[in-house]
Amino acid sequence: MRNMASSGASARGIAAIVGVGPKLGRSIARKFAHEGYTVAILARDLERLSTFADEIAREEKAQVFAIRIDCSDSKSVKEAFEGVLSLGFVEVLVYNAYQPAMSWNPISFTDIRIDSFEKSLAVSSVGAFHCAQQVLPGMVERGKGTILFTGCSASLNGIAGFSELCCGKFALRALSQCLAREFQPLGVHVAHVVIDGVVGPPRPGPSTSQRPALVGELHSSGGTGDYAISLMDPDALAQTYWYLHIQERAAWTQEIDLRPSNNPRTF
């Protein structure tokens, strides 16, 4: 574990963001750091992760810790969360992990290797199971906490050529529903966020905390036919994760789907 922290200490709990890359995970971490949380960011590539931690700590004047994790390995998850829990009470867990080696092109079912399929399930759902088990006892003890799972279009629909992704994401959605029904009466808010679109890079300019949350303003040049693909701004998406965390208990969201305004539905 590396501490890429500023000198100030957070008065709030720990926000653990699992699966931090250059887009959504980094934006979520930045948002919670801006709001006063000590943030633990977790991913497989510790060198890149430490760069993100240093950047967020500097921009938001927050404490940010970079911790390596392999979500497909239960031992790695346990060791990583020993580090996270040593920082204090984990008030927020965001599970945003995905299998980086997975092909984003359709693959015939008969061509899928069993080891690849099992790895996808391990990262998408089993890893989420292990991470949630690490933080739930503390949340239940204090009667508060938030667990947010990142899903996608494949969480809701079986898609030809994407058996690996869909099976793992279906399981993650089921896990989120089971945990919500079991633990929300105990004060733990559990929600599933369906990202129904393609996440692009953050818009240049002021950070999340300094500009309004707008989705769908970025467009790729690789559109098909007369339509460009509208990319979702990760800083805008991160605002939704924050809003889910601060919702009043009388009206908790269990699932929300987000998409660009000009793309009514991806699938």
Contacts in CASP RR format, 6 or more apart in sequence:
PFRMAT RR
TARGET T0000
AUTHOR 0000-0000-0000
METHOD contacts of the structure
MODEL  1
MRNMASSGASARGIAAIVGVGPKLGRSIARKFAHEGYTVAILARDLERLS
TFADEIAREEKAQVFAIRIDCSDSKSVKEAFEGVLSLGFVEVLVYNAYQP
AMSWNPISFTDIRIDSFEKSLAVSSVGAFHCAQQVLPGMVERGKGTILFT
GCSASLNGIAGFSELCCGKFALRALSQCLAREFQPLGVHVAHVVIDGVVG
PPRPGPSTSQRPALVGELHSSGGTGDYAISLMDPDALAQTYWYLHIQERA
AWTQEIDLRPSNNPRTF
1 65 0 8 1.000
1 66 0 8 1.000
1 67 0 8 1.000
1 68 0 8 1.000
1 83 0 8 1.000
2 46 0 8 1.000
2 50 0 8 1.000
2 53 0 8 1.000
2 65 0 8 1.000
2 66 0 8 1.000
2 67 0 8 1.000
3 63 0 8 1.000
3 65 0 8 1.000
4 50 0 8 1.000
4 53 0 8 1.000
4 54 0 8 1.000
4 56 0 8 1.000
4 57 0 8 1.000
4 64 0 8 1.000
4 65 0 8 1.000
4 66 0 8 1.000
5 38 0 8 1.000
5 57 0 8 1.000
5 62 0 8 1.000
5 63 0 8 1.000
5 64 0 8 1.000
5 65 0 8 1.000
6 57 0 8 1.000
6 58 0 8 1.000
6 61 0 8 1.000
6 62 0 8 1.000
6 63 0 8 1.000
8 61 0 8 1.000
8 62 0 8 1.000
8 63 0 8 1.000
9 38 0 8 1.000
9 63 0 8 1.000
10 36 0 8 1.000
10 37 0 8 1.000
10 38 0 8 1.000
10 62 0 8 1.000
10 63 0 8 1.000
11 36 0 8 1.000
12 35 0 8 1.000
12 36 0 8 1.000
12 37 0 8 1.000
12 38 0 8 1.000
12 91 0 8 1.000
13 37 0 8 1.000
13 38 0 8 1.000
13 88 0 8 1.000
13 89 0 8 1.000
13 90 0 8 1.000
13 91 0 8 1.000
13 92 0 8 1.000
14 37 0 8 1.000
14 38 0 8 1.000
14 39 0 8 1.000
14 40 0 8 1.000
14 84 0 8 1.000
14 87 0 8 1.000
14 88 0 8 1.000
14 89 0 8 1.000
14 90 0 8 1.000
14 91 0 8 1.000
14 92 0 8 1.000
15 29 0 8 1.000
15 32 0 8 1.000
15 33 0 8 1.000
15 37 0 8 1.000
15 38 0 8 1.000
15 39 0 8 1.000
15 40 0 8 1.000
15 90 0 8 1.000
15 91 0 8 1.000
15 92 0 8 1.000
15 94 0 8 1.000
16 39 0 8 1.000
16 40 0 8 1.000
16 42 0 8 1.000
16 81 0 8 1.000
16 84 0 8 1.000
16 90 0 8 1.000
16 92 0 8 1.000
16 93 0 8 1.000
16 94 0 8 1.000
16 131 0 8 1.000
16 135 0 8 1.000
17 25 0 8 1.000
17 28 0 8 1.000
17 29 0 8 1.000
17 32 0 8 1.000
17 39 0 8 1.000
17 40 0 8 1.000
17 41 0 8 1.000
17 42 0 8 1.000
17 94 0 8 1.000
17 96 0 8 1.000
18 42 0 8 1.000
18 43 0 8 1.000
18 69 0 8 1.000
18 71 0 8 1.000
18 93 0 8 1.000
18 94 0 8 1.000
18 95 0 8 1.000
18 96 0 8 1.000
18 97 0 8 1.000
18 131 0 8 1.000
19 25 0 8 1.000
19 41 0 8 1.000
19 42 0 8 1.000
19 43 0 8 1.000
19 69 0 8 1.000
19 71 0 8 1.000
19 95 0 8 1.000
19 96 0 8 1.000
19 97 0 8 1.000
19 98 0 8 1.000
20 26 0 8 1.000
20 28 0 8 1.000
20 29 0 8 1.000
20 41 0 8 1.000
20 42 0 8 1.000
20 43 0 8 1.000
20 49 0 8 1.000
20 52 0 8 1.000
20 96 0 8 1.000
21 43 0 8 1.000
21 48 0 8 1.000
21 49 0 8 1.000
21 52 0 8 1.000
22 52 0 8 1.000
22 201 0 8 1.000
23 199 0 8 1.000
23 200 0 8 1.000
23 201 0 8 1.000
23 202 0 8 1.000
23 234 0 8 1.000
24 96 0 8 1.000
24 150 0 8 1.000
24 195 0 8 1.000
24 199 0 8 1.000
24 234 0 8 1.000
24 237 0 8 1.000
24 238 0 8 1.000
25 41 0 8 1.000
25 94 0 8 1.000
25 96 0 8 1.000
25 234 0 8 1.000
25 238 0 8 1.000
26 41 0 8 1.000
26 52 0 8 1.000
26 56 0 8 1.000
26 234 0 8 1.000
27 202 0 8 1.000
27 208 0 8 1.000
27 234 0 8 1.000
27 235 0 8 1.000
27 237 0 8 1.000
27 238 0 8 1.000
28 94 0 8 1.000
28 96 0 8 1.000
28 234 0 8 1.000
28 237 0 8 1.000
28 238 0 8 1.000
28 241 0 8 1.000
29 39 0 8 1.000
29 41 0 8 1.000
29 52 0 8 1.000
29 56 0 8 1.000
29 64 0 8 1.000
30 56 0 8 1.000
30 59 0 8 1.000
30 60 0 8 1.000
30 207 0 8 1.000
30 208 0 8 1.000
30 235 0 8 1.000
30 238 0 8 1.000
31 208 0 8 1.000
31 209 0 8 1.000
31 235 0 8 1.000
31 238 0 8 1.000
31 239 0 8 1.000
31 241 0 8 1.000
31 242 0 8 1.000
32 39 0 8 1.000
32 92 0 8 1.000
32 242 0 8 1.000
32 245 0 8 1.000
33 39 0 8 1.000
33 56 0 8 1.000
33 57 0 8 1.000
33 60 0 8 1.000
33 62 0 8 1.000
33 63 0 8 1.000
33 64 0 8 1.000
34 60 0 8 1.000
34 62 0 8 1.000
34 207 0 8 1.000
34 208 0 8 1.000
34 209 0 8 1.000
35 242 0 8 1.000
36 62 0 8 1.000
37 62 0 8 1.000
37 91 0 8 1.000
37 92 0 8 1.000
38 62 0 8 1.000
38 63 0 8 1.000
38 64 0 8 1.000
38 65 0 8 1.000
38 87 0 8 1.000
38 88 0 8 1.000
39 56 0 8 1.000
39 62 0 8 1.000
39 63 0 8 1.000
39 64 0 8 1.000
39 65 0 8 1.000
40 64 0 8 1.000
40 65 0 8 1.000
40 67 0 8 1.000
40 83 0 8 1.000
40 84 0 8 1.000
40 87 0 8 1.000
40 90 0 8 1.000
41 49 0 8 1.000
41 52 0 8 1.000
41 53 0 8 1.000
41 56 0 8 1.000
41 64 0 8 1.000
41 65 0 8 1.000
41 66 0 8 1.000
41 67 0 8 1.000
42 49 0 8 1.000
42 66 0 8 1.000
42 67 0 8 1.000
42 68 0 8 1.000
42 69 0 8 1.000
42 80 0 8 1.000
42 84 0 8 1.000
43 49 0 8 1.000
43 68 0 8 1.000
43 69 0 8 1.000
43 97 0 8 1.000
44 68 0 8 1.000
44 69 0 8 1.000
44 70 0 8 1.000
44 100 0 8 1.000
45 68 0 8 1.000
46 66 0 8 1.000
46 67 0 8 1.000
46 68 0 8 1.000
49 66 0 8 1.000
49 67 0 8 1.000
49 68 0 8 1.000
50 66 0 8 1.000
52 66 0 8 1.000
53 64 0 8 1.000
53 65 0 8 1.000
53 66 0 8 1.000
54 64 0 8 1.000
56 62 0 8 1.000
56 64 0 8 1.000
57 63 0 8 1.000
57 64 0 8 1.000
59 207 0 8 1.000
60 207 0 8 1.000
60 209 0 8 1.000
65 84 0 8 1.000
65 87 0 8 1.000
67 80 0 8 1.000
67 83 0 8 1.000
67 84 0 8 1.000
68 76 0 8 1.000
68 80 0 8 1.000
69 76 0 8 1.000
69 77 0 8 1.000
69 80 0 8 1.000
70 76 0 8 1.000
70 77 0 8 1.000
71 77 0 8 1.000
71 97 0 8 1.000
71 122 0 8 1.000
71 123 0 8 1.000
71 126 0 8 1.000
71 127 0 8 1.000
71 128 0 8 1.000
71 130 0 8 1.000
71 131 0 8 1.000
72 99 0 8 1.000
72 119 0 8 1.000
72 122 0 8 1.000
72 123 0 8 1.000
72 126 0 8 1.000
72 127 0 8 1.000
74 126 0 8 1.000
74 127 0 8 1.000
74 130 0 8 1.000
77 127 0 8 1.000
77 130 0 8 1.000
77 131 0 8 1.000
77 134 0 8 1.000
78 130 0 8 1.000
78 134 0 8 1.000
81 131 0 8 1.000
81 134 0 8 1.000
81 135 0 8 1.000
84 90 0 8 1.000
84 134 0 8 1.000
85 134 0 8 1.000
85 135 0 8 1.000
89 138 0 8 1.000
89 142 0 8 1.000
90 134 0 8 1.000
90 135 0 8 1.000
90 138 0 8 1.000
90 139 0 8 1.000
91 139 0 8 1.000
91 144 0 8 1.000
91 145 0 8 1.000
91 146 0 8 1.000
92 145 0 8 1.000
92 146 0 8 1.000
92 147 0 8 1.000
92 148 0 8 1.000
92 245 0 8 1.000
93 131 0 8 1.000
93 132 0 8 1.000
93 135 0 8 1.000
93 146 0 8 1.000
93 147 0 8 1.000
93 148 0 8 1.000
94 147 0 8 1.000
94 148 0 8 1.000
94 150 0 8 1.000
94 241 0 8 1.000
95 127 0 8 1.000
95 128 0 8 1.000
95 131 0 8 1.000
95 132 0 8 1.000
95 147 0 8 1.000
95 148 0 8 1.000
95 149 0 8 1.000
95 150 0 8 1.000
95 172 0 8 1.000
96 150 0 8 1.000
97 123 0 8 1.000
97 124 0 8 1.000
97 127 0 8 1.000
97 128 0 8 1.000
98 123 0 8 1.000
98 124 0 8 1.000
99 119 0 8 1.000
99 120 0 8 1.000
99 123 0 8 1.000
99 124 0 8 1.000
99 164 0 8 1.000
101 116 0 8 1.000
101 119 0 8 1.000
102 116 0 8 1.000
102 120 0 8 1.000
102 164 0 8 1.000
102 165 0 8 1.000
106 159 0 8 1.000
106 160 0 8 1.000
106 161 0 8 1.000
106 162 0 8 1.000
107 161 0 8 1.000
107 162 0 8 1.000
107 163 0 8 1.000
107 164 0 8 1.000
108 161 0 8 1.000
109 161 0 8 1.000
109 163 0 8 1.000
112 163 0 8 1.000
112 164 0 8 1.000
116 164 0 8 1.000
117 163 0 8 1.000
117 164 0 8 1.000
117 167 0 8 1.000
120 164 0 8 1.000
120 165 0 8 1.000
120 167 0 8 1.000
120 168 0 8 1.000
121 164 0 8 1.000
121 167 0 8 1.000
121 168 0 8 1.000
121 171 0 8 1.000
124 165 0 8 1.000
124 167 0 8 1.000
124 168 0 8 1.000
124 169 0 8 1.000
124 171 0 8 1.000
124 172 0 8 1.000
125 168 0 8 1.000
125 169 0 8 1.000
125 171 0 8 1.000
125 172 0 8 1.000
125 175 0 8 1.000
128 149 0 8 1.000
128 172 0 8 1.000
128 175 0 8 1.000
129 175 0 8 1.000
132 147 0 8 1.000
132 175 0 8 1.000
132 179 0 8 1.000
135 147 0 8 1.000
136 147 0 8 1.000
136 179 0 8 1.000
136 183 0 8 1.000
136 188 0 8 1.000
139 145 0 8 1.000
139 147 0 8 1.000
139 183 0 8 1.000
139 186 0 8 1.000
139 187 0 8 1.000
139 188 0 8 1.000
140 183 0 8 1.000
140 186 0 8 1.000
140 187 0 8 1.000
140 188 0 8 1.000
143 186 0 8 1.000
143 187 0 8 1.000
143 188 0 8 1.000
144 187 0 8 1.000
144 188 0 8 1.000
145 187 0 8 1.000
145 188 0 8 1.000
145 189 0 8 1.000
146 188 0 8 1.000
146 189 0 8 1.000
146 190 0 8 1.000
146 191 0 8 1.000
146 244 0 8 1.000
146 245 0 8 1.000
147 176 0 8 1.000
147 179 0 8 1.000
147 188 0 8 1.000
147 189 0 8 1.000
147 190 0 8 1.000
147 191 0 8 1.000
148 190 0 8 1.000
148 191 0 8 1.000
148 192 0 8 1.000
148 193 0 8 1.000
148 241 0 8 1.000
148 244 0 8 1.000
148 245 0 8 1.000
149 172 0 8 1.000
149 173 0 8 1.000
149 175 0 8 1.000
149 176 0 8 1.000
149 190 0 8 1.000
149 191 0 8 1.000
149 192 0 8 1.000
149 193 0 8 1.000
150 193 0 8 1.000
150 195 0 8 1.000
151 169 0 8 1.000
151 172 0 8 1.000
151 173 0 8 1.000
151 192 0 8 1.000
151 193 0 8 1.000
151 194 0 8 1.000
151 195 0 8 1.000
152 165 0 8 1.000
152 169 0 8 1.000
152 194 0 8 1.000
152 195 0 8 1.000
152 196 0 8 1.000
152 197 0 8 1.000
153 159 0 8 1.000
153 194 0 8 1.000
153 195 0 8 1.000
153 196 0 8 1.000
153 197 0 8 1.000
153 266 0 8 1.000
153 267 0 8 1.000
154 162 0 8 1.000
154 165 0 8 1.000
154 166 0 8 1.000
154 169 0 8 1.000
154 170 0 8 1.000
155 166 0 8 1.000
155 169 0 8 1.000
155 170 0 8 1.000
155 172 0 8 1.000
155 173 0 8 1.000
155 192 0 8 1.000
155 194 0 8 1.000
156 173 0 8 1.000
156 194 0 8 1.000
156 257 0 8 1.000
157 166 0 8 1.000
157 267 0 8 1.000
158 166 0 8 1.000
158 170 0 8 1.000
159 165 0 8 1.000
159 166 0 8 1.000
159 267 0 8 1.000
172 192 0 8 1.000
173 192 0 8 1.000
173 255 0 8 1.000
176 190 0 8 1.000
176 191 0 8 1.000
176 192 0 8 1.000
176 254 0 8 1.000
176 255 0 8 1.000
177 192 0 8 1.000
177 254 0 8 1.000
177 255 0 8 1.000
179 188 0 8 1.000
179 190 0 8 1.000
180 190 0 8 1.000
180 191 0 8 1.000
180 254 0 8 1.000
183 190 0 8 1.000
184 190 0 8 1.000
184 252 0 8 1.000
184 254 0 8 1.000
187 249 0 8 1.000
189 244 0 8 1.000
189 245 0 8 1.000
189 247 0 8 1.000
189 249 0 8 1.000
189 252 0 8 1.000
190 254 0 8 1.000
191 244 0 8 1.000
191 252 0 8 1.000
191 253 0 8 1.000
191 254 0 8 1.000
191 255 0 8 1.000
191 256 0 8 1.000
192 254 0 8 1.000
192 255 0 8 1.000
192 256 0 8 1.000
193 237 0 8 1.000
193 240 0 8 1.000
193 241 0 8 1.000
193 244 0 8 1.000
193 255 0 8 1.000
193 256 0 8 1.000
193 257 0 8 1.000
193 258 0 8 1.000
194 255 0 8 1.000
194 256 0 8 1.000
194 257 0 8 1.000
194 258 0 8 1.000
195 232 0 8 1.000
195 237 0 8 1.000
195 258 0 8 1.000
196 257 0 8 1.000
196 258 0 8 1.000
196 259 0 8 1.000
196 263 0 8 1.000
196 265 0 8 1.000
196 266 0 8 1.000
196 267 0 8 1.000
197 232 0 8 1.000
197 259 0 8 1.000
197 260 0 8 1.000
197 263 0 8 1.000
197 266 0 8 1.000
198 220 0 8 1.000
198 229 0 8 1.000
198 230 0 8 1.000
198 231 0 8 1.000
198 232 0 8 1.000
199 231 0 8 1.000
199 232 0 8 1.000
199 234 0 8 1.000
199 237 0 8 1.000
200 218 0 8 1.000
200 231 0 8 1.000
200 232 0 8 1.000
200 233 0 8 1.000
200 234 0 8 1.000
201 218 0 8 1.000
201 231 0 8 1.000
201 234 0 8 1.000
202 208 0 8 1.000
202 233 0 8 1.000
202 234 0 8 1.000
202 235 0 8 1.000
203 211 0 8 1.000
203 217 0 8 1.000
203 218 0 8 1.000
203 233 0 8 1.000
203 235 0 8 1.000
205 211 0 8 1.000
207 235 0 8 1.000
208 235 0 8 1.000
208 238 0 8 1.000
208 239 0 8 1.000
211 235 0 8 1.000
213 235 0 8 1.000
213 236 0 8 1.000
213 239 0 8 1.000
213 240 0 8 1.000
214 233 0 8 1.000
214 236 0 8 1.000
215 232 0 8 1.000
215 233 0 8 1.000
215 236 0 8 1.000
215 237 0 8 1.000
215 258 0 8 1.000
215 259 0 8 1.000
215 260 0 8 1.000
215 261 0 8 1.000
216 230 0 8 1.000
216 231 0 8 1.000
216 232 0 8 1.000
216 233 0 8 1.000
216 236 0 8 1.000
216 260 0 8 1.000
216 261 0 8 1.000
216 262 0 8 1.000
217 233 0 8 1.000
218 230 0 8 1.000
218 231 0 8 1.000
218 232 0 8 1.000
218 233 0 8 1.000
219 228 0 8 1.000
219 229 0 8 1.000
219 230 0 8 1.000
219 231 0 8 1.000
220 228 0 8 1.000
220 229 0 8 1.000
220 231 0 8 1.000
221 228 0 8 1.000
222 228 0 8 1.000
222 229 0 8 1.000
223 229 0 8 1.000
229 263 0 8 1.000
230 260 0 8 1.000
230 261 0 8 1.000
230 262 0 8 1.000
230 263 0 8 1.000
231 260 0 8 1.000
232 258 0 8 1.000
232 259 0 8 1.000
232 260 0 8 1.000
237 258 0 8 1.000
240 256 0 8 1.000
240 258 0 8 1.000
244 253 0 8 1.000
244 256 0 8 1.000
247 253 0 8 1.000
259 265 0 8 1.000
259 266 0 8 1.000
END
